[in-house]
Amino acid sequence: MEPTRELDQIRSELNRLHDRTTATKLDVTALQATTEQRFEHILTCLEAMKHDMESLNASISSLQTLATEGQTSLKTLLWLGGVVAGVTAFFIMLYDLFPK
């Protein structure tokens, strides 16, 4: 009688191990599915961030070009203003030199 009891005990332990293995397989499968969903979400977010960064880079390049053109325009305006002021000052000086 004792051997059958041992056999029954081993069978019950095997059944418990089988149940645990099945539960563990289900848990691993669920974790894999969750991980894949998270991975896809992360990839989607990274793609969106990449697109935003490229857009931002293009905007910054455009602003740098505009700033460079603005500095050039400002320098040109300052030179023209200086020349016009110099010529005007010269004519006013000549006008003041000649008697009226």
Biotite code that builds the C-alpha atoms (Angstrom):
import biotite.structure as struc

atoms = struc.array([
    struc.Atom([0.000, 0.000, 0.000], chain_id="A", res_id=1, res_name="MET", atom_name="CA", element="C"),
    struc.Atom([2.771, 2.316, 0.629], chain_id="A", res_id=2, res_name="GLU", atom_name="CA", element="C"),
    struc.Atom([4.038, 2.330, -2.998], chain_id="A", res_id=3, res_name="PRO", atom_name="CA", element="C"),
    struc.Atom([0.648, 3.435, -4.286], chain_id="A", res_id=4, res_name="THR", atom_name="CA", element="C"),
    struc.Atom([0.586, 6.248, -1.839], chain_id="A", res_id=5, res_name="ARG", atom_name="CA", element="C"),
    struc.Atom([3.967, 7.398, -3.029], chain_id="A", res_id=6, res_name="GLU", atom_name="CA", element="C"),
    struc.Atom([2.791, 7.083, -6.609], chain_id="A", res_id=7, res_name="LEU", atom_name="CA", element="C"),
    struc.Atom([-0.332, 9.115, -5.821], chain_id="A", res_id=8, res_name="ASP", atom_name="CA", element="C"),
    struc.Atom([1.791, 11.726, -4.108], chain_id="A", res_id=9, res_name="GLN", atom_name="CA", element="C"),
    struc.Atom([4.145, 11.933, -7.107], chain_id="A", res_id=10, res_name="ILE", atom_name="CA", element="C"),
    struc.Atom([1.152, 12.182, -9.453], chain_id="A", res_id=11, res_name="ARG", atom_name="CA", element="C"),
    struc.Atom([-0.353, 15.025, -7.449], chain_id="A", res_id=12, res_name="SER", atom_name="CA", element="C"),
    struc.Atom([3.006, 16.831, -7.414], chain_id="A", res_id=13, res_name="GLU", atom_name="CA", element="C"),
    struc.Atom([3.315, 16.346, -11.170], chain_id="A", res_id=14, res_name="LEU", atom_name="CA", element="C"),
    struc.Atom([-0.187, 17.734, -11.661], chain_id="A", res_id=15, res_name="ASN", atom_name="CA", element="C"),
    struc.Atom([0.669, 20.756, -9.515], chain_id="A", res_id=16, res_name="ARG", atom_name="CA", element="C"),
    struc.Atom([3.890, 21.291, -11.470], chain_id="A", res_id=17, res_name="LEU", atom_name="CA", element="C"),
    struc.Atom([1.976, 20.987, -14.734], chain_id="A", res_id=18, res_name="HIS", atom_name="CA", element="C"),
    struc.Atom([-0.547, 23.566, -13.540], chain_id="A", res_id=19, res_name="ASP", atom_name="CA", element="C"),
    struc.Atom([2.254, 25.901, -12.431], chain_id="A", res_id=20, res_name="ARG", atom_name="CA", element="C"),
    struc.Atom([4.015, 25.471, -15.774], chain_id="A", res_id=21, res_name="THR", atom_name="CA", element="C"),
    struc.Atom([0.846, 26.225, -17.672], chain_id="A", res_id=22, res_name="THR", atom_name="CA", element="C"),
    struc.Atom([0.184, 29.304, -15.537], chain_id="A", res_id=23, res_name="ALA", atom_name="CA", element="C"),
    struc.Atom([3.769, 30.444, -16.009], chain_id="A", res_id=24, res_name="THR", atom_name="CA", element="C"),
    struc.Atom([3.487, 29.993, -19.790], chain_id="A", res_id=25, res_name="LYS", atom_name="CA", element="C"),
    struc.Atom([0.337, 32.117, -19.791], chain_id="A", res_id=26, res_name="LEU", atom_name="CA", element="C"),
    struc.Atom([2.025, 34.798, -17.687], chain_id="A", res_id=27, res_name="ASP", atom_name="CA", element="C"),
    struc.Atom([5.073, 34.853, -19.967], chain_id="A", res_id=28, res_name="VAL", atom_name="CA", element="C"),
    struc.Atom([2.861, 35.111, -23.044], chain_id="A", res_id=29, res_name="THR", atom_name="CA", element="C"),
    struc.Atom([0.907, 37.972, -21.493], chain_id="A", res_id=30, res_name="ALA", atom_name="CA", element="C"),
    struc.Atom([4.147, 39.740, -20.553], chain_id="A", res_id=31, res_name="LEU", atom_name="CA", element="C"),
    struc.Atom([5.481, 39.303, -24.079], chain_id="A", res_id=32, res_name="GLN", atom_name="CA", element="C"),
    struc.Atom([2.314, 40.804, -25.538], chain_id="A", res_id=33, res_name="ALA", atom_name="CA", element="C"),
    struc.Atom([2.488, 43.727, -23.112], chain_id="A", res_id=34, res_name="THR", atom_name="CA", element="C"),
    struc.Atom([6.164, 44.235, -23.886], chain_id="A", res_id=35, res_name="THR", atom_name="CA", element="C"),
    struc.Atom([5.491, 44.251, -27.625], chain_id="A", res_id=36, res_name="GLU", atom_name="CA", element="C"),
    struc.Atom([2.730, 46.832, -27.191], chain_id="A", res_id=37, res_name="GLN", atom_name="CA", element="C"),
    struc.Atom([5.002, 49.013, -25.094], chain_id="A", res_id=38, res_name="ARG", atom_name="CA", element="C"),
    struc.Atom([7.801, 48.632, -27.613], chain_id="A", res_id=39, res_name="PHE", atom_name="CA", element="C"),
    struc.Atom([5.496, 49.664, -30.461], chain_id="A", res_id=40, res_name="GLU", atom_name="CA", element="C"),
    struc.Atom([4.290, 52.664, -28.439], chain_id="A", res_id=41, res_name="HIS", atom_name="CA", element="C"),
    struc.Atom([7.881, 53.689, -27.693], chain_id="A", res_id=42, res_name="ILE", atom_name="CA", element="C"),
    struc.Atom([8.784, 53.367, -31.378], chain_id="A", res_id=43, res_name="LEU", atom_name="CA", element="C"),
    struc.Atom([5.793, 55.495, -32.345], chain_id="A", res_id=44, res_name="THR", atom_name="CA", element="C"),
    struc.Atom([6.790, 58.158, -29.815], chain_id="A", res_id=45, res_name="CYS", atom_name="CA", element="C"),
    struc.Atom([10.392, 58.110, -31.006], chain_id="A", res_id=46, res_name="LEU", atom_name="CA", element="C"),
    struc.Atom([9.317, 58.494, -34.630], chain_id="A", res_id=47, res_name="GLU", atom_name="CA", element="C"),
    struc.Atom([7.131, 61.461, -33.670], chain_id="A", res_id=48, res_name="ALA", atom_name="CA", element="C"),
    struc.Atom([10.017, 62.996, -31.718], chain_id="A", res_id=49, res_name="MET", atom_name="CA", element="C"),
    struc.Atom([12.351, 62.451, -34.681], chain_id="A", res_id=50, res_name="LYS", atom_name="CA", element="C"),
    struc.Atom([9.894, 64.202, -36.986], chain_id="A", res_id=51, res_name="HIS", atom_name="CA", element="C"),
    struc.Atom([9.523, 67.082, -34.510], chain_id="A", res_id=52, res_name="ASP", atom_name="CA", element="C"),
    struc.Atom([13.296, 67.393, -34.131], chain_id="A", res_id=53, res_name="MET", atom_name="CA", element="C"),
    struc.Atom([13.767, 67.489, -37.912], chain_id="A", res_id=54, res_name="GLU", atom_name="CA", element="C"),
    struc.Atom([11.100, 70.169, -38.159], chain_id="A", res_id=55, res_name="SER", atom_name="CA", element="C"),
    struc.Atom([12.737, 72.122, -35.345], chain_id="A", res_id=56, res_name="LEU", atom_name="CA", element="C"),
    struc.Atom([16.135, 71.773, -37.021], chain_id="A", res_id=57, res_name="ASN", atom_name="CA", element="C"),
    struc.Atom([14.720, 73.148, -40.268], chain_id="A", res_id=58, res_name="ALA", atom_name="CA", element="C"),
    struc.Atom([13.147, 76.064, -38.384], chain_id="A", res_id=59, res_name="SER", atom_name="CA", element="C"),
    struc.Atom([16.413, 76.837, -36.606], chain_id="A", res_id=60, res_name="ILE", atom_name="CA", element="C"),
    struc.Atom([18.315, 76.750, -39.904], chain_id="A", res_id=61, res_name="SER", atom_name="CA", element="C"),
    struc.Atom([15.757, 79.108, -41.403], chain_id="A", res_id=62, res_name="SER", atom_name="CA", element="C"),
    struc.Atom([16.079, 81.459, -38.433], chain_id="A", res_id=63, res_name="LEU", atom_name="CA", element="C"),
    struc.Atom([19.870, 81.398, -38.687], chain_id="A", res_id=64, res_name="GLN", atom_name="CA", element="C"),
    struc.Atom([19.647, 82.316, -42.358], chain_id="A", res_id=65, res_name="THR", atom_name="CA", element="C"),
    struc.Atom([17.177, 85.081, -41.586], chain_id="A", res_id=66, res_name="LEU", atom_name="CA", element="C"),
    struc.Atom([19.388, 86.393, -38.769], chain_id="A", res_id=67, res_name="ALA", atom_name="CA", element="C"),
    struc.Atom([22.423, 86.422, -41.043], chain_id="A", res_id=68, res_name="THR", atom_name="CA", element="C"),
    struc.Atom([20.480, 88.289, -43.714], chain_id="A", res_id=69, res_name="GLU", atom_name="CA", element="C"),
    struc.Atom([19.171, 90.651, -41.047], chain_id="A", res_id=70, res_name="GLY", atom_name="CA", element="C"),
    struc.Atom([22.664, 91.392, -39.810], chain_id="A", res_id=71, res_name="GLN", atom_name="CA", element="C"),
    struc.Atom([23.811, 92.037, -43.357], chain_id="A", res_id=72, res_name="THR", atom_name="CA", element="C"),
    struc.Atom([20.826, 94.288, -43.974], chain_id="A", res_id=73, res_name="SER", atom_name="CA", element="C"),
    struc.Atom([21.461, 96.117, -40.727], chain_id="A", res_id=74, res_name="LEU", atom_name="CA", element="C"),
    struc.Atom([25.117, 96.663, -41.639], chain_id="A", res_id=75, res_name="LYS", atom_name="CA", element="C"),
    struc.Atom([24.088, 97.934, -45.064], chain_id="A", res_id=76, res_name="THR", atom_name="CA", element="C"),
    struc.Atom([21.565, 100.315, -43.511], chain_id="A", res_id=77, res_name="LEU", atom_name="CA", element="C"),
    struc.Atom([24.159, 101.595, -41.056], chain_id="A", res_id=78, res_name="LEU", atom_name="CA", element="C"),
    struc.Atom([26.671, 102.204, -43.865], chain_id="A", res_id=79, res_name="TRP", atom_name="CA", element="C"),
    struc.Atom([24.093, 103.954, -46.023], chain_id="A", res_id=80, res_name="LEU", atom_name="CA", element="C"),
    struc.Atom([22.926, 106.030, -43.061], chain_id="A", res_id=81, res_name="GLY", atom_name="CA", element="C"),
    struc.Atom([26.518, 106.980, -42.281], chain_id="A", res_id=82, res_name="GLY", atom_name="CA", element="C"),
    struc.Atom([27.205, 107.955, -45.904], chain_id="A", res_id=83, res_name="VAL", atom_name="CA", element="C"),
    struc.Atom([23.986, 109.986, -46.164], chain_id="A", res_id=84, res_name="VAL", atom_name="CA", element="C"),
    struc.Atom([24.712, 111.707, -42.843], chain_id="A", res_id=85, res_name="ALA", atom_name="CA", element="C"),
    struc.Atom([28.286, 112.444, -43.961], chain_id="A", res_id=86, res_name="GLY", atom_name="CA", element="C"),
    struc.Atom([27.190, 113.874, -47.305], chain_id="A", res_id=87, res_name="VAL", atom_name="CA", element="C"),
    struc.Atom([24.452, 115.928, -45.614], chain_id="A", res_id=88, res_name="THR", atom_name="CA", element="C"),
    struc.Atom([26.919, 117.228, -43.032], chain_id="A", res_id=89, res_name="ALA", atom_name="CA", element="C"),
    struc.Atom([29.344, 118.152, -45.803], chain_id="A", res_id=90, res_name="PHE", atom_name="CA", element="C"),
    struc.Atom([26.692, 120.116, -47.726], chain_id="A", res_id=91, res_name="PHE", atom_name="CA", element="C"),
    struc.Atom([25.526, 121.880, -44.570], chain_id="A", res_id=92, res_name="ILE", atom_name="CA", element="C"),
    struc.Atom([29.116, 122.827, -43.796], chain_id="A", res_id=93, res_name="MET", atom_name="CA", element="C"),
    struc.Atom([29.561, 124.191, -47.339], chain_id="A", res_id=94, res_name="LEU", atom_name="CA", element="C"),
    struc.Atom([26.282, 126.070, -47.056], chain_id="A", res_id=95, res_name="TYR", atom_name="CA", element="C"),
    struc.Atom([27.419, 127.656, -43.794], chain_id="A", res_id=96, res_name="ASP", atom_name="CA", element="C"),
    struc.Atom([30.824, 128.614, -45.249], chain_id="A", res_id=97, res_name="LEU", atom_name="CA", element="C"),
    struc.Atom([29.473, 130.724, -48.089], chain_id="A", res_id=98, res_name="PHE", atom_name="CA", element="C"),
    struc.Atom([28.007, 134.018, -47.088], chain_id="A", res_id=99, res_name="PRO", atom_name="CA", element="C"),
    struc.Atom([24.424, 134.631, -47.833], chain_id="A", res_id=100, res_name="LYS", atom_name="CA", element="C"),
])
